[in-house]
Amino acid sequence: MSTFRSACFIYPDDGEGSRFDRMFPPLGLELIAASVRDVIPQRFLIDLRFDKDWQQVLPPDTDLVALSFLWDMPLPRVSAMVRAIKRRRPGATVVAGGRFAEANRVALVDAPQEERVDVVFSGPDDGRFRTFVESGTAEKVWGVTFLRDGKVHSTPMPPYGPIPDYPLPDRSLRRARYGTIRRDGLDLGLATDALQSSRGCPFHCAFCTFNRDSEGRQITYTARSARSVADELEQIEAPFVTFVDDLAFHRPDRMSELCDELLARGIRKTYAIETRVNMGMRPEVVEKMARTGFRYVTFGIESMQDHLLEFLNKDLKRKTIEKAFGKIRHVPMFFVSNFIIGNVGETREQMLQIPDFARAIGLDSIMIHPLRIRGPEPLKAKVLAAPGYHIDPESKRVYSDELGVNDILQIERQIKRDFWTPQQKLKSALKFNRLLKPDLATMAWNTVAWTLRGRPSAWQLQQARLGGSARQHSPTPA
């Protein structure tokens, strides 16, 4: 049994300034909460995007608080949150996980007592949180950092293992609805959810930091069984589900098996995935995906110039990209692609060729990203070694003596203007509506109501709906 009686799981991102239009649920927290369902009698989840008065919502008997720091957050803000937790729940054990916590694990556990995180977990959970809960000590857990006798200690971090089929995330802890929210704060009223069916990536794109663990080791690609993914989808009520896999189509036969399972069970939803253009090499599987409900596909093309694809280590050629889209562009899917600009050796003229290329291969939408070097990517050394190229210390954007940061931002805007002609806007809008079938009546009603209310933040509105019920809510029993 557990040494803890009441656990509170806190997602600390308040949603302000979020880069995402769609509001994703805290799947990582729901997963570790599920792992201790039978050993901790009381469990409660707080999401600061809704629970602005989270200190009042924090259950009074909480003796374990788990924080998920996935995205960057100023350390003083983290310290203030931990201080607030320890003031309200003296004696509670505070643990943390997520990429940001992992990167700052020494600072978090070596902080003064009143703002110290007791244990930081690195890497995926994979049952380690349950081991800690049952043993009550960090020393018996792999891949954790903690303070002992005034000194920072870390247990060895094992390589990522296979992504487990079970447990499934515990969605019963949710008290708010997750859905599509515009960046200006409008909740469009469209319920969405997310699911992770695989982990890792076998490729070595030079700009990517998500395919390596904190020890610099490649995260081996592994996938959940079709059965476990279908079991999770049967529990999801939202009609639109995003697969948050880094590479959803790496194994075409496995994707085909998943489609067969979903069709056999009669599970009908609309799915979004992110993948590489290798998807175009198996058009028969892509057509089955369309019949299953896969409608929104994002590709990481990054560039159509062979010398830039080599610079980015994409293991692609322009001819391969064109051939792949030539085989699937007829399939009823909404195709989106990411492009990176500002690469070493890329001219203004080459960047401005993106709109014509994107339309020629059949893309319905594009996303443009100035090249950034946020961490120890293999690309960093190549950029710094290139004559005349620099990394902006604040934005981490790459720029050159010829094209500064502002020049590249102006080119980004020009690319978007050139792609989104009136004809392209109409064509993409009609296709989006035909394939994804958004509830236009609900969207219109929410937009009008939101405008009449003075354009309030969606976070505030959902918090108001929770109201006093959140403060009165009892933690979920095991």
BATISE-389827 format. One line per 5 residues: number of its first residue (from 1); their letters; for each residue y, z, x of C-alpha. Coordinates in Angstrom, 1 decimal. Each point is the difference from the previous one (the first is absolute). Example, Ala and Ser with C-alpha at 12.3 -4.5 7.8 and 13.67 -1.06 7.14 Angstrom:
1) AS) -4.5,7.8,12.3  3.4,-0.7,1.4
***
This chain:
1) MSTFR) 0.0,0.0,0.0  3.6,-0.3,1.0  2.1,2.6,1.6  2.9,-1.2,-2.2  0.4,0.5,-3.7
6) SACFI) 3.0,-2.2,-0.9  1.1,-3.2,1.7  3.1,-2.0,-0.6  0.3,-3.6,1.2  3.5,-1.2,0.6
11) YPDDG) 1.3,-3.6,0.4  3.4,0.5,1.6  1.6,-3.4,-0.3  2.7,0.3,-2.7  0.2,-3.7,-0.5
16) EGSRF) 3.6,-0.3,1.0  0.6,-3.2,2.1  -3.6,-1.1,-0.5  -0.8,-3.4,1.3  -2.5,-0.6,-2.8
21) DRMFP) 0.7,-1.3,-3.4  -3.4,1.2,-1.3  -0.5,3.7,0.1  -3.4,0.8,1.5  -1.9,3.2,-0.8
26) PLGLE) -0.9,2.5,2.8  -3.6,-1.3,0.4  -0.5,1.9,3.3  0.8,3.3,-1.6  -2.1,-0.8,-3.0
31) LIAAS) -2.9,-0.8,2.3  0.1,3.3,1.9  0.5,1.9,-3.3  -3.2,-1.7,-1.3  -1.9,1.1,3.1
36) VRDVI) 0.5,3.7,-0.8  -0.3,-0.3,-3.7  -3.1,2.3,-0.1  1.1,2.5,2.6  3.7,0.9,-0.8
41) PQRFL) 0.3,1.5,-3.5  3.6,-1.1,-0.6  1.6,-3.2,1.1  3.5,-1.4,-0.7  1.9,-3.1,1.1
46) IDLRF) 3.8,-0.3,0.4  1.7,-3.4,0.5  3.7,0.4,1.1  0.8,-3.3,-1.6  -0.2,1.8,-3.3
51) DKDWQ) -0.1,3.7,0.8  3.5,0.4,1.3  -0.2,3.7,-0.8  -3.3,0.2,1.9  0.6,3.6,1.2
56) QVLPP) -0.1,1.2,-3.6  -3.1,-2.1,-0.7  -1.9,1.4,3.0  -2.8,2.2,-1.6  0.5,3.7,0.7
61) DTDLV) -3.5,0.6,1.3  0.0,-2.9,2.6  -1.6,1.0,3.3  -0.5,-3.5,1.4  2.6,-2.8,0.1
66) ALSFL) -0.9,-3.5,1.1  2.9,-2.5,0.9  -0.4,-3.7,0.3  2.6,-1.5,2.5  -0.9,-3.7,-0.1
71) WDMPL) 3.5,-1.4,0.6  2.7,1.0,2.4  2.0,3.0,-0.9  2.6,1.9,2.0  -1.6,3.0,1.7
76) PRVSA) 2.8,2.4,-1.2  -0.8,-0.9,-3.5  -3.7,0.7,0.5  0.9,3.3,1.6  2.2,0.9,-3.0
81) MVRAI) -2.9,-0.8,-2.4  -2.5,2.2,1.9  2.6,2.9,0.1  0.4,-0.3,-3.7  -3.8,0.1,-0.6
86) KRRRP) -0.5,3.0,2.2  3.0,1.9,-1.6  -1.5,-0.5,-3.5  -3.6,0.4,1.0  -0.2,2.4,3.0
91) GATVV) -3.3,-0.1,1.6  -1.0,-3.4,-1.3  -1.6,-2.4,2.6  1.9,-3.3,0.4  -1.9,-3.1,1.2
96) AGGRF) 1.2,-3.6,0.4  -1.3,-3.5,0.5  1.2,-3.6,0.0  1.4,-2.2,2.7  3.3,1.8,0.4
101) AEANR) -1.7,3.4,0.2  -2.5,-1.4,2.5  2.8,-1.4,2.2  1.9,3.3,0.0  -3.0,2.3,0.0
106) VALVD) 1.1,2.1,3.0  3.5,0.5,-1.2  -1.3,1.1,-3.5  -2.5,2.6,1.2  2.2,1.3,2.9
111) APQEE) 3.0,0.6,-2.3  1.3,3.5,-0.7  -2.3,2.1,-2.3  2.2,-0.4,-3.1  -0.2,-3.8,0.2
116) RVDVV) -3.3,-0.6,1.7  -2.7,-2.2,-1.4  -3.2,1.9,0.7  -2.3,-3.0,0.4  0.6,-3.8,0.4
121) FSGPD) -2.8,-2.4,-0.8  -0.1,-3.3,1.9  -1.6,-3.1,-1.5  -1.8,-0.3,-3.3  -1.5,3.0,-1.8
126) DGRFR) -3.6,-1.1,-0.3  -1.1,3.6,-0.9  1.9,1.9,2.7  2.3,1.7,-2.5  -3.0,1.4,-1.8
131) TFVES) -1.4,1.2,3.3  3.2,1.9,0.6  0.1,1.4,-3.5  -3.5,1.3,0.2  0.2,1.4,3.5
136) GTAEK) 3.6,1.3,-0.1  0.6,-0.9,3.6  1.4,-3.1,1.7  -2.2,0.4,3.1  -3.1,-1.3,-1.8
141) VWGVT) 1.8,-3.2,-1.1  0.2,-3.3,1.9  3.4,-1.6,0.6  2.4,2.8,-0.8  2.9,1.7,1.8
146) FLRDG) 0.9,3.7,-0.4  1.5,2.9,1.9  -2.2,2.7,1.5  1.3,2.9,2.2  3.3,-1.7,0.2
151) KVHST) -1.4,-3.3,1.4  -0.5,-3.3,-1.8  -3.7,-1.0,-0.2  -1.5,-3.3,-1.2  -3.7,-0.7,-0.8
156) PMPPY) -1.3,-3.4,1.1  0.8,-2.8,-2.4  -3.2,-2.0,-0.7  0.2,-3.8,-0.7  0.5,-1.0,-3.6
161) GPIPD) -3.3,-0.1,-1.7  -1.0,-2.2,-3.0  2.3,0.4,-3.0  -2.0,2.2,-2.5  -1.0,-1.2,-3.4
166) YPLPD) 0.6,3.4,-1.6  1.6,2.2,-1.1  2.5,-2.0,-2.1  3.6,1.0,-0.1  0.6,2.8,-2.6
171) RSLRR) 2.5,-1.7,-2.3  -0.4,2.9,-2.5  2.7,2.0,2.0  2.7,-2.5,-1.0  2.8,1.2,-2.3
176) ARYGT) 2.2,-3.1,0.2  -0.5,-3.7,-0.6  0.0,-2.3,3.0  1.4,-3.5,-0.6  2.4,-2.7,1.0
181) IRRDG) 3.5,1.2,0.9  2.8,-2.2,1.2  2.0,1.1,3.0  3.1,0.7,-2.1  -2.0,2.7,-1.9
186) LDLGL) -1.2,-1.9,-3.1  -3.5,0.9,-1.2  -1.3,-3.2,-1.5  -2.6,1.9,-2.0  -3.0,-1.9,1.6
191) ATDAL) -2.8,2.4,1.0  -1.6,-0.8,3.4  -2.5,1.7,2.3  -1.4,-0.5,3.5  -3.4,0.0,1.6
196) QSSRG) -1.4,-0.2,3.6  -3.2,-1.9,0.3  -0.1,-0.5,3.8  1.4,1.4,3.2  1.0,-1.5,3.4
201) CPFHC) 0.4,-3.5,1.2  -1.9,-2.0,2.7  3.0,-2.0,1.1  2.5,0.8,2.7  3.4,-1.1,-1.3
206) AFCTF) 2.5,0.9,2.8  2.5,1.6,-2.4  -2.4,2.2,-2.0  -0.4,3.7,0.5  -2.1,0.7,-3.0
211) NRDSE) -3.3,-1.2,1.5  -0.1,2.7,2.7  -0.5,3.7,-0.1  2.1,2.6,1.8  -2.2,-0.4,3.1
216) GRQIT) 0.8,-3.7,0.1  -3.5,-1.0,-1.1  -0.6,-3.0,-2.4  -0.9,1.2,-3.5  -3.2,-1.8,-0.8
221) YTARS) 0.0,-1.9,-3.3  -2.3,1.6,-2.6  -0.2,-0.5,-3.7  -1.1,2.0,-3.0  -2.9,-1.2,-2.1
226) ARSVA) 0.8,-2.2,-3.0  -1.6,2.7,-2.2  2.4,2.8,1.1  3.0,-2.3,-0.4  -1.1,-0.9,-3.5
231) DELEQ) -0.6,3.7,-0.8  3.6,0.7,1.0  1.4,-2.9,-2.0  -1.8,1.2,-3.1  2.0,3.3,0.3
236) IEAPF) 3.4,-1.7,0.4  1.9,-0.5,-3.3  2.9,-2.1,1.4  -0.4,-3.8,-0.6  1.4,-1.0,3.4
241) VTFVD) -1.7,1.3,3.2  1.1,-0.6,3.6  -2.6,0.0,2.8  1.7,1.8,2.9  -2.6,-1.3,2.5
246) DLAFH) 1.4,-1.5,3.2  -2.3,-3.0,-0.4  -1.6,-0.3,-3.4  -1.8,-3.3,0.6  -1.5,0.5,3.4
251) RPDRM) -3.6,-0.3,-1.3  -0.1,-2.8,-2.6  -3.6,0.9,-1.1  0.9,3.6,-0.6  3.0,-1.2,-2.1
256) SELCD) -2.3,-2.3,-1.9  -2.3,3.0,-0.7  2.9,2.1,-1.2  1.0,-2.7,-2.4  -3.5,-0.3,-1.3
261) ELLAR) -0.1,3.8,-0.6  3.3,0.0,-1.8  -0.9,-3.0,-2.2  -3.4,1.6,-0.8  1.7,3.3,-1.1
266) GIRKT) 2.7,-1.8,-2.0  2.8,1.6,2.0  3.1,-2.1,-0.7  3.2,0.8,1.9  2.5,-1.8,2.1
271) YAIET) -0.3,0.5,3.7  2.2,-0.4,3.1  -1.2,-0.3,3.5  1.2,-0.7,3.6  -2.0,-2.1,2.3
276) RVNMG) -0.1,-2.8,2.6  -0.1,-3.8,-0.6  -3.8,0.0,0.8  -0.3,0.6,-3.7  0.7,-3.7,-0.4
281) MRPEV) -3.2,-0.9,1.8  -2.2,1.3,-2.9  1.6,-1.7,-3.1  -3.1,0.7,-2.1  0.5,3.7,0.5
286) VEKMA) 3.7,-0.3,-0.7  -0.7,-1.7,-3.3  -2.3,2.8,-0.9  2.7,2.5,0.9  2.4,-1.7,-2.4
291) RTGFR) -2.6,0.3,-2.8  -0.3,3.7,0.8  3.7,0.7,-0.2  1.3,-0.3,3.5  3.4,-1.6,-0.5
296) YVTFG) 2.6,1.2,2.6  -0.9,-0.8,3.6  2.1,0.8,3.0  -0.7,-1.7,3.3  1.1,0.9,3.5
301) IESMQ) 0.9,-3.5,1.3  2.9,1.3,2.1  0.9,-3.5,1.5  -0.9,-3.6,-0.2  0.9,-0.8,3.6
306) DHLLE) -3.1,0.0,2.3  1.8,1.5,3.0  1.2,2.9,-2.2  -3.4,0.6,-1.6  -1.3,0.3,3.6
311) FLNKD) 2.9,2.4,0.9  -1.0,2.1,-3.0  -3.7,-0.2,0.8  -0.8,-1.2,-3.5  -3.0,-2.1,1.1
316) LKRKT) 1.2,-2.8,-2.3  1.3,-3.5,0.2  2.4,-1.8,-2.3  -2.7,-2.5,-0.9  -2.3,2.9,-1.0
321) IEKAF) 2.6,1.4,-2.3  0.7,-3.4,-1.7  -3.7,-0.7,-0.3  -0.7,3.4,-1.6  2.7,-0.3,-2.6
326) GKIRH) -1.0,-3.6,-0.7  -3.4,1.3,-1.3  1.4,2.8,-2.3  3.5,-0.9,-1.1  -1.5,-1.2,-3.3
331) VPMFF) -1.5,3.4,-0.8  1.9,2.0,-2.6  1.4,2.6,2.3  3.6,1.0,0.9  0.2,-0.6,3.8
336) VSNFI) 2.5,2.0,2.2  0.3,0.1,3.7  1.7,2.1,2.7  1.9,-1.8,2.8  1.4,1.7,3.1
341) IGNVG) 3.2,-1.4,1.6  1.8,0.8,3.2  -3.1,-0.5,2.2  0.3,-0.7,3.7  0.6,-3.7,0.5
346) ETREQ) 0.8,-0.6,-3.7  3.1,-2.1,-0.7  2.3,0.1,-2.9  -1.2,-3.4,-1.1  -3.6,1.1,0.0
351) MLQIP) 0.8,3.0,-2.2  1.8,-2.2,-2.4  -3.1,-2.3,-0.4  -1.8,2.8,-1.8  1.1,-0.8,-3.6
356) DFARA) -1.1,-3.7,0.2  -3.4,1.0,1.5  -0.5,2.8,-2.6  0.5,-2.4,-2.9  -2.1,-2.7,1.7
361) IGLDS) -3.1,2.2,0.2  0.5,1.4,-3.5  1.4,3.4,0.4  1.6,1.5,-3.1  2.0,2.7,1.8
366) IMIHP) 0.9,1.0,3.5  0.9,3.2,1.8  2.1,-0.2,3.2  -0.2,2.7,2.7  2.1,0.2,3.2
371) LRIRG) -2.3,0.9,2.8  0.0,3.8,0.7  -1.6,2.0,2.8  -0.6,3.4,-1.5  -2.6,1.4,2.3
376) PEPLK) -2.3,-0.8,3.0  -1.0,-3.4,-1.4  -1.4,-2.4,2.7  3.0,-2.2,-1.0  2.5,2.5,1.5
381) AKVLA) -0.8,-0.8,3.6  0.2,-3.7,-0.7  3.4,0.3,-1.7  1.5,2.1,2.8  -1.4,-2.3,2.6
386) APGYH) 1.7,-3.1,-1.6  3.4,-0.8,1.6  2.9,0.5,-2.4  -2.0,1.9,-2.6  0.6,3.6,-1.1
391) IDPES) -1.0,2.7,-2.5  2.7,1.6,-2.1  -0.5,3.8,0.5  1.0,0.9,-3.5  -1.5,-2.7,-2.2
396) KRVYS) -2.8,-0.9,2.5  0.8,-3.7,-0.8  -0.6,-2.5,2.8  3.0,-2.2,0.9  1.1,-2.2,2.8
401) DELGV) 3.2,-1.0,1.9  0.2,-3.1,-2.2  -0.9,1.5,-3.4  1.2,3.6,-0.6  -1.3,2.4,-2.7
406) NDILQ) 2.7,-1.2,-2.5  -0.8,-3.7,0.8  -3.6,0.5,-0.9  0.9,1.9,-3.2  2.2,-3.0,-1.0
411) IERQI) -2.8,-2.4,0.7  -2.3,2.2,-2.2  2.4,-0.3,-2.8  0.3,-3.8,0.5  -3.8,-0.4,0.0
416) KRDFW) -0.2,1.8,-3.4  2.9,-2.1,-1.4  -1.6,-3.3,1.1  -3.4,1.0,-1.4  1.2,1.3,-3.3
421) TPQQK) 1.5,-3.1,-1.5  0.5,0.0,-3.8  -3.1,-2.2,-0.3  -2.1,2.4,2.1  1.2,3.1,-2.0
426) LKSAL) -0.9,-1.6,-3.3  -3.4,-1.2,1.3  -0.9,3.3,1.5  1.2,2.0,-3.0  -2.1,-2.1,-2.4
431) KFNRL) -3.1,0.3,2.2  0.4,3.7,0.4  0.4,0.5,-3.8  -3.0,-2.3,-0.7  -2.4,1.7,2.5
436) LKPDL) 1.0,3.6,0.1  1.1,0.2,-3.7  2.5,2.8,0.4  1.0,1.8,-3.2  3.4,-1.6,-0.5
441) ATMAW) 0.8,1.9,-3.2  -0.5,3.4,1.8  2.0,-1.2,3.0  2.9,-1.1,-2.2  0.0,3.2,-2.1
446) NTVAW) 0.0,2.1,3.2  2.8,-2.0,1.5  2.2,0.3,-3.1  -0.7,3.8,-0.4  0.6,0.6,3.7
451) TLRGR) 3.3,-1.9,-0.1  1.2,2.0,-3.1  -0.9,3.3,1.7  2.3,-0.9,2.9  -2.7,-1.3,2.5
456) PSAWQ) -1.6,3.3,0.9  -2.6,0.3,2.8  -3.5,-0.5,-1.2  -1.0,3.1,1.9  2.4,2.1,-2.0
461) LQQAR) -1.3,-1.4,-3.3  -3.6,0.6,0.7  0.8,3.5,1.2  1.8,0.6,-3.3  -3.1,-1.1,-1.8
466) LGGSA) -2.1,2.5,1.9  2.7,2.6,-0.7  -1.1,3.6,-0.5  -3.6,-1.1,-0.5  -0.3,-0.4,3.8
471) RQHSP) 1.3,3.5,0.6  -2.4,1.4,-2.5  -2.9,-2.1,1.1  -3.0,1.9,1.3  -1.8,-1.3,3.2
476) TPA) -3.0,-2.1,-0.8  -3.2,2.0,0.2  -2.9,-1.3,2.1
***
